[in-house]
Amino acid sequence: MSKNNALNRLNLIQDHISQPTGPIDLANERSNASFNVEHMYWLFCGSKEFAKALSDAYQMIQRDPDLYIPGGHSFDMTQPQQRELVQRQIFRYQKVHKTLKDPLLCKALEFAMCNYSEAYSMRTYVHNTLFRQSIEFFGTKEQQDEWMDEVLNWRIIGCFAMTELGHSSFIRGLETTATYDRVHDEFIINSPTLTATKWWIGMAGQTATHTVAICQTIIDSESYGINWFVVPLRDRKTGHLLPGVTAGDIGAKFGRHGLDSGWIQFSNVRIPRKNMLMKWSKVTEDGKYISPQNPAIAYTTLIGERLTVLTGTQNALGKALTIACRYGCVRRQSVDDGQIMNYQTYYVGLVPCVASIYVINVVDRIIKIQWEELIKQIHTNQAEFLKNVTDIHALSSGLKGTITWWGSEMLESCRRALGGHAYSAYNAIGPAIGDWGVNTTGGGDNFVLLQQTARYLISSYEKMVQGKRLSGSVEYFNNIKQFSKIVKSDLLNEEQLYDMKYNLDMYTWLIGQKLQYLFSILSQSQEDPSVTWNNNQVSLIRLSELYSFRYCLSEYIQALSNYQNSIPEFQNLCPILTKLGQLWSIHLIYESLKEFLEEGYFGKEQANIVKNAYFRMCKELRKEIIPLVDSWGYPDFVLQAPLGKFDGDVYKEYFNTVRAAPGCIGIPSYWEDYIKPLTDP
Ligand SMILES: Cc1cc2nc3c(=O)[nH]c(=O)nc-3n(C[C@H](O)[C@H](O)[C@H](O)COP(=O)(O)OP(=O)(O)OC[C@H]3O[C@@H](n4cnc5c(N)ncnc54)[C@H](O)[C@@H]3O)c2cc1C
């Protein structure tokens, strides 16, 4: 390069720095929108009214000195500081929400707080979803009357003690005991061994006053299986542990720093018999055990827990993708070069993720309605509830496993998209990864959950083979045999792939093949069934993934047709929603290419058609990537990432954040002792 050229180039760089191109880039990106971003925000929020309430809630948080995080982010705080901050937010929220007259705003504020603060969402999730719902699902009316008001008002702060140091995924193997003492009408809660120590219990470390503990129920030295018991842990005035309870904090973790994950040991703690949650199983005063109609009921509370990850995925990944996509559009490799978002590797890594968030949003809403309808039956029609709960149990396990693994993949795509800047905590992706991983393990490890789903699928298939009619999420198995007659795909051109139903049928075909194969292996095996199961575990888990993804696609197709008959604002969004669904459905086929080829369903030509359609759709939707992420409506203070700033002026904000960080400039405390003796001996 000549000296003049080099100088020109330097001047250009100088101009580039002094006049940031990011705002222009993002403005251009926004001008590409083929749809109304505000209306999409309404749709994403479920309604115009909730969207408005959510915007108001974000504003309330930003203006409230106790809800808002001082300095804009918590990444430089110590663990105790983070915990104090989040508890202060909860304390404040409890005061603020009581003053709100509008229930929608109340709901929106809670939702906005969860979007804003992962630690807030975790603490309230442990108390509201795990603890409170256990009392709701397993408690009798009298028990609910006794505790619910205290729980709702946080006079009792609850945690959920299932996992033990030595056991979790195998719940029946848990060791903590609840032994009935007929003389005193009490249960004695005990941790008989070290491995029985309740472990990883959110809020048990420092905060919870009570727990629901899952224990082996012992009467007259005989075990009657696991049940739930409400056990007080701490004095509500002093915070001191109650006699017989030993509990502490788990200590350093690589994520979820605001949550005081803890351990608990019970040394013959006495609780009244009525503290056993007795809606389904009961122990009478004279020590008679009455079993639940359906043993699976003991896991019911976990269904709600599993379904919450669908909302959690939209939140965590929605924020991470907004940051990554905005960065990809403002980042230029050099002055002459274009936006990094235009590299095929870049947008193919992100665009399908964005499409999937729209799909998950739809599925989340549908399945939550189903679940809410179903739990109403606990009070009105228990027989119907028990009939339907198995299907939604399998579905929730499948969705939880599949979507949270997909979430991990998406976060890794976001991390790669930010290059080295992902390693700055200030850009929020690294902390999000630290917080996220447990979703694939907690609430039931994914490998375990997806096997529960697989068992349901295999047994449903067996029923179908026996001529029984299926309903619920496996209703399509009734017709699955018609797919098995097809040997080869009739795919000839890309156009066919833009029909989501066509792709859904291909996916159904693949599920049919796997079901048929696995069912014949399992039913014809001469070995111990558990050995055959274990030898086919990988395929069984894959079957559950396919079933879960298929469910998402089929619900999305249904939702799209509903939007076509909805309010005009939503009808107008159908073209872009269709494109998103097309991409997602092709993504599913693209990701399964290996299996379609193995089965001989596709030839090389057809695999190429799928690839071309996939890349074409990614490129097409790349044009609207910024309007698509803007529509999720995360304000900058919620994103907490300078590189994801809405206005695109990212470097100044990033640099200012780094400059303001504690210890950014200055002589380190170890200079005198460990550097100076080297440099100035
Ligand atoms: C941050 C955090 C918060 C948590 N909060 C709570 C809480 O509030 N309350 C609570 O009760 N628990 C909580 N947990 C515990 C969580 O629910 C358990 O970690 C989870 O259920 C997995 O159990 P485990 O750790 O015993 O793993 P294990 O069951 O020991 O699993 C270890 C490995 O073995 C594999 N494995 C186990 N069984 C099978 C199988 N049948 N087939 C194939 N592979 C298998 C798993 O896939 C995994 O890879 C929390 C955990 C964390 C990390």
The ligand as an SDF file (V2000), in Angstrom:
LIG
                    3D

 53 58  0  0  0  0  0  0  0  0999 V2000
  -28.9510  -23.4730   39.6310 C   0  0  0  0  0  0  0  0  0  0  0  0
  -29.7630  -24.6700   40.0050 C   0  0  0  0  0  0  0  0  0  0  0  0
  -30.9650  -24.4860   40.6700 C   0  0  0  0  0  0  0  0  0  0  0  0
  -31.7070  -25.5900   41.0840 C   0  0  0  0  0  0  0  0  0  0  0  0
  -32.8290  -25.3840   41.8290 N   0  0  0  0  0  0  0  0  0  0  0  0
  -33.4590  -26.4500   42.3910 C   0  0  0  0  0  0  0  0  0  0  0  0
  -34.5300  -26.2680   43.3120 C   0  0  0  0  0  0  0  0  0  0  0  0
  -34.9270  -25.1440   43.6060 O   0  0  0  0  0  0  0  0  0  0  0  0
  -35.1000  -27.3760   43.8520 N   0  0  0  0  0  0  0  0  0  0  0  0
  -34.7000  -28.6400   43.5460 C   0  0  0  0  0  0  0  0  0  0  0  0
  -35.2750  -29.5900   44.0690 O   0  0  0  0  0  0  0  0  0  0  0  0
  -33.6780  -28.8520   42.6700 N   0  0  0  0  0  0  0  0  0  0  0  0
  -33.0490  -27.7950   42.0990 C   0  0  0  0  0  0  0  0  0  0  0  0
  -31.9920  -27.9920   41.2360 N   0  0  0  0  0  0  0  0  0  0  0  0
  -31.5400  -29.3510   40.9660 C   0  0  0  0  0  0  0  0  0  0  0  0
  -31.9330  -29.8600   39.6070 C   0  0  0  0  0  0  0  0  0  0  0  0
  -33.3090  -30.0620   39.5470 O   0  0  0  0  0  0  0  0  0  0  0  0
  -31.1280  -31.1430   39.3810 C   0  0  0  0  0  0  0  0  0  0  0  0
  -29.7680  -30.7580   39.2190 O   0  0  0  0  0  0  0  0  0  0  0  0
  -31.6210  -31.8750   38.1690 C   0  0  0  0  0  0  0  0  0  0  0  0
  -32.8710  -32.4660   38.4360 O   0  0  0  0  0  0  0  0  0  0  0  0
  -30.6270  -32.9790   37.7290 C   0  0  0  0  0  0  0  0  0  0  0  0
  -30.3540  -33.8330   38.7660 O   0  0  0  0  0  0  0  0  0  0  0  0
  -28.8460  -34.1520   39.2120 P   0  0  0  0  0  0  0  0  0  0  0  0
  -28.1210  -32.8660   39.3900 O   0  0  0  0  0  0  0  0  0  0  0  0
  -28.9470  -35.0760   40.3580 O   0  0  0  0  0  0  0  0  0  0  0  0
  -28.2120  -34.8560   37.9780 O   0  0  0  0  0  0  0  0  0  0  0  0
  -28.0810  -36.4180   37.7180 P   0  0  0  0  0  0  0  0  0  0  0  0
  -29.4530  -37.0140   37.7800 O   0  0  0  0  0  0  0  0  0  0  0  0
  -27.0490  -37.0120   38.5800 O   0  0  0  0  0  0  0  0  0  0  0  0
  -27.5830  -36.3980   36.2110 O   0  0  0  0  0  0  0  0  0  0  0  0
  -26.1990  -36.3880   35.8410 C   0  0  0  0  0  0  0  0  0  0  0  0
  -26.1180  -36.8390   34.3950 C   0  0  0  0  0  0  0  0  0  0  0  0
  -26.6330  -38.1670   34.2970 O   0  0  0  0  0  0  0  0  0  0  0  0
  -27.5870  -38.2360   33.2700 C   0  0  0  0  0  0  0  0  0  0  0  0
  -28.6720  -39.1460   33.6240 N   0  0  0  0  0  0  0  0  0  0  0  0
  -29.2730  -39.3030   34.8340 C   0  0  0  0  0  0  0  0  0  0  0  0
  -30.2870  -40.1860   34.7370 N   0  0  0  0  0  0  0  0  0  0  0  0
  -30.3340  -40.5850   33.4490 C   0  0  0  0  0  0  0  0  0  0  0  0
  -31.1640  -41.4850   32.7120 C   0  0  0  0  0  0  0  0  0  0  0  0
  -32.1840  -42.1270   33.2780 N   0  0  0  0  0  0  0  0  0  0  0  0
  -30.9010  -41.6380   31.3970 N   0  0  0  0  0  0  0  0  0  0  0  0
  -29.9000  -40.9650   30.7960 C   0  0  0  0  0  0  0  0  0  0  0  0
  -29.0870  -40.1080   31.4280 N   0  0  0  0  0  0  0  0  0  0  0  0
  -29.3050  -39.9130   32.7410 C   0  0  0  0  0  0  0  0  0  0  0  0
  -28.1450  -36.8320   33.1450 C   0  0  0  0  0  0  0  0  0  0  0  0
  -28.6250  -36.6090   31.8430 O   0  0  0  0  0  0  0  0  0  0  0  0
  -26.9230  -35.9750   33.4310 C   0  0  0  0  0  0  0  0  0  0  0  0
  -26.2140  -35.7880   32.2360 O   0  0  0  0  0  0  0  0  0  0  0  0
  -31.2560  -26.8980   40.7720 C   0  0  0  0  0  0  0  0  0  0  0  0
  -30.0770  -27.0720   40.0510 C   0  0  0  0  0  0  0  0  0  0  0  0
  -29.3250  -25.9850   39.6960 C   0  0  0  0  0  0  0  0  0  0  0  0
  -28.0480  -26.2190   38.9700 C   0  0  0  0  0  0  0  0  0  0  0  0
  1  2  1  0
  2  3  1  0
  2 52  2  0
  3  4  2  0
  4  5  1  0
  4 50  1  0
  5  6  2  0
  6  7  1  0
  6 13  1  0
  7  8  2  0
  7  9  1  0
  9 10  1  0
 10 11  2  0
 10 12  1  0
 12 13  2  0
 13 14  1  0
 14 15  1  0
 14 50  1  0
 15 16  1  0
 16 17  1  0
 16 18  1  0
 18 19  1  0
 18 20  1  0
 20 21  1  0
 20 22  1  0
 22 23  1  0
 23 24  1  0
 24 25  2  0
 24 26  1  0
 24 27  1  0
 27 28  1  0
 28 29  2  0
 28 30  1  0
 28 31  1  0
 31 32  1  0
 32 33  1  0
 33 34  1  0
 33 48  1  0
 34 35  1  0
 35 36  1  0
 35 46  1  0
 36 37  1  0
 36 45  1  0
 37 38  2  0
 38 39  1  0
 39 40  1  0
 39 45  2  0
 40 41  1  0
 40 42  2  0
 42 43  1  0
 43 44  2  0
 44 45  1  0
 46 47  1  0
 46 48  1  0
 48 49  1  0
 50 51  2  0
 51 52  1  0
 52 53  1  0
M  END
$$$$
